[in-house]
Amino acid sequence: MKILQKGFNYSQDGPGNRLVYHLQGCNFRCKWCSNPESMSVTENEAGNYTVDELFDEAKRSRMMFFDGGGVTFTGGECTLQYTELIELLKKLQEAGISTAIETNASSEHLMEVAAFVDYLIADFKHFDSDIHKKWIGVGNESVIRNLEKIFTSGRQIHIRIPLIHNVNDTPQGFADFFTRFDTSNAVFEFLPYHEFGKDKWTAEYEIENGFVSDETVQNFKNLFVANGLTVVTT
């Protein structure tokens, strides 16, 4: 498996203290991406590991998985390496180690992967496919199909919406979209825009004045709660 970086993080990548693997490669091109170096599937700086090597590392890290922690796979987009990922997730679950993934929810193999995931985190950029394509590079049809499957299945999901000024910072369309579904097993989180990855871009950085106000974030929270959608902060 191609791993760009790894390390521990508490609560922001799933419950508790978690060993987080950033897998190399992504099929999205979000113009605000904080890890643009993770996009290429051929990044030379990424390390190559076998499933057994990563499994052994996770087992040796057990003492660090406090407060319900475990292992999280993120990216890039972790589901691009779905064959090896499923194999590793199976091993971890069989060993009693909590598993989580952070995904853009676009993969046709997402439900196969999710079957071996204890805590599923999915980004949702925009409900409008044309706007999604403008800022991400591709439409959102596969994302919506997968979300529909997840909501119908009744499994747990944590949906994160990055808020970027002049891209997706008006809440009504998002609330209208999600209230179409049974979201009783879903929670929603809003991530205000930041520029932590701006200096890592080698291509032109196209986001200008992307910051959103505290009032905007609160408006999202208020509207979602008013529509019966559960809001969390990590």
MONOR-V238217 format. One record per residue. RES is the residue in three letters. PSI is psi in whole degrees, -180 to 180 (999 if undefined). OMEGA is omega in radians with two decimals (* if undefined). Layout:
BEGIN
RES,PSI,OMEGA  RES,PSI,OMEGA
END
This chain:
BEGIN
MET,143,-3.14  LYS,115,-3.09  ILE,123,3.13  LEU,-46,3.12  GLN,164,-3.13  LYS,155,3.13  GLY,176,-3.11  PHE,146,3.07  ASN,146,-3.07  TYR,123,2.95  SER,-20,-3.05  GLN,-11,3.14  ASP,39,-3.04  GLY,173,-3.05  PRO,143,2.98  GLY,-163,3.14  ASN,126,-2.97  ARG,144,2.96  LEU,116,-3.00  VAL,125,3.07  TYR,123,3.05  HIS,108,-3.12  LEU,144,-3.09  GLN,141,3.05  GLY,137,3.09  CYS,145,3.11  ASN,-4,3.05  PHE,158,3.08  ARG,61,-3.13  CYS,128,-3.01  LYS,-9,3.09  TRP,11,-3.02  CYS,132,3.13  SER,-7,3.09  ASN,61,-3.08  PRO,-24,3.11  GLU,-13,3.14  SER,-7,-3.03  MET,-47,-3.06  SER,138,3.10  VAL,-5,-3.09  THR,22,-3.14  GLU,123,-3.07  ASN,-24,-3.10  GLU,-14,3.13  ALA,142,3.10  GLY,150,3.10  ASN,127,-3.12  TYR,149,3.01  THR,162,3.08  VAL,-42,-3.12  ASP,-36,3.11  GLU,-43,3.14  LEU,-37,3.10  PHE,-44,3.12  ASP,-40,3.12  GLU,-42,3.12  ALA,-42,3.13  LYS,-39,3.13  ARG,-17,-3.08  SER,5,-3.03  ARG,-42,-3.07  MET,-16,-3.14  MET,-7,-3.05  PHE,58,-3.10  PHE,165,-3.12  ASP,38,3.10  GLY,21,-3.09  GLY,-174,-3.09  GLY,-139,-3.08  VAL,135,3.09  THR,137,3.06  PHE,126,3.13  THR,-154,-3.05  GLY,-147,0.00  GLY,-155,3.09  GLU,108,-2.99  CYS,-28,-3.07  THR,-9,3.05  LEU,-26,3.11  GLN,47,-2.94  TYR,-34,-3.11  THR,-54,3.13  GLU,-36,-3.13  LEU,-45,3.13  ILE,-43,3.13  GLU,-44,-3.12  LEU,-42,3.10  LEU,-41,3.09  LYS,-47,-3.13  LYS,-43,-3.13  LEU,-45,3.13  GLN,-41,3.11  GLU,-28,3.12  ALA,2,3.11  GLY,22,3.13  ILE,128,-3.13  SER,138,-3.12  THR,145,3.06  ALA,153,2.99  ILE,152,2.95  GLU,123,-2.97  THR,158,3.00  ASN,0,3.00  ALA,23,-3.09  SER,-15,-2.98  SER,139,3.04  GLU,-12,3.14  HIS,10,-3.03  LEU,-43,-3.10  MET,-32,3.05  GLU,-44,3.13  VAL,-45,-3.04  ALA,-23,3.13  ALA,-19,-3.11  PHE,24,-3.11  VAL,129,3.11  ASP,-34,-3.12  TYR,116,-3.05  LEU,124,3.08  ILE,129,-3.13  ALA,134,3.00  ASP,147,3.02  PHE,114,-2.98  LYS,-43,-3.12  HIS,147,3.13  PHE,-18,-3.13  ASP,121,-3.02  SER,-36,-3.14  ASP,-43,3.10  ILE,-40,3.09  HIS,-47,-3.12  LYS,-37,-3.12  LYS,-41,-3.02  TRP,-17,-3.06  ILE,-25,-3.13  GLY,-17,3.11  VAL,161,3.09  GLY,177,-3.06  ASN,12,-3.03  GLU,-44,-3.11  SER,-33,3.09  VAL,-48,-3.11  ILE,-40,3.09  ARG,-44,-3.13  ASN,-40,3.10  LEU,-40,3.09  GLU,-42,3.11  LYS,-42,-3.12  ILE,-46,3.12  PHE,-42,-3.14  THR,-36,-3.11  SER,-23,-3.13  GLY,10,-3.14  ARG,161,3.11  GLN,143,3.00  ILE,141,3.10  HIS,112,-3.08  ILE,126,3.12  ARG,130,-3.14  ILE,110,3.06  PRO,131,-3.08  LEU,119,-3.11  ILE,127,-3.12  HIS,135,3.14  ASN,9,3.05  VAL,-54,-3.06  ASN,40,-3.01  ASP,24,3.00  THR,124,-2.91  PRO,-22,-2.95  GLN,-45,-3.12  GLY,-37,3.10  PHE,-46,3.13  ALA,-43,3.12  ASP,-40,-3.14  PHE,-50,-3.01  PHE,-25,3.12  THR,-4,3.02  ARG,-16,-2.99  PHE,166,2.97  ASP,104,-3.08  THR,28,-3.08  SER,-22,3.11  ASN,17,-3.11  ALA,149,2.94  VAL,156,-3.05  PHE,140,3.13  GLU,144,-3.13  PHE,130,-3.08  LEU,104,-3.14  PRO,144,3.13  TYR,142,3.00  HIS,170,-3.10  GLU,30,-3.07  PHE,-28,-3.10  GLY,3,-3.02  LYS,-43,-3.08  ASP,-12,-3.14  LYS,-8,-3.13  TRP,129,3.00  THR,-29,3.01  ALA,171,3.12  GLU,133,3.07  TYR,115,-2.90  GLU,-8,-3.13  ILE,125,3.07  GLU,134,3.12  ASN,52,-3.09  GLY,-8,-3.07  PHE,143,3.08  VAL,154,-3.10  SER,162,3.03  ASP,-34,3.13  GLU,-41,3.11  THR,-46,3.12  VAL,-43,-3.14  GLN,-36,3.09  ASN,-40,3.07  PHE,-48,-3.11  LYS,-47,-3.09  ASN,-44,-3.10  LEU,-41,3.12  PHE,-46,3.13  VAL,-42,3.13  ALA,-25,3.13  ASN,15,3.06  GLY,19,-3.14  LEU,132,-3.04  THR,125,-3.10  VAL,137,3.10  VAL,163,3.04  THR,130,3.11  THR,999,*
END
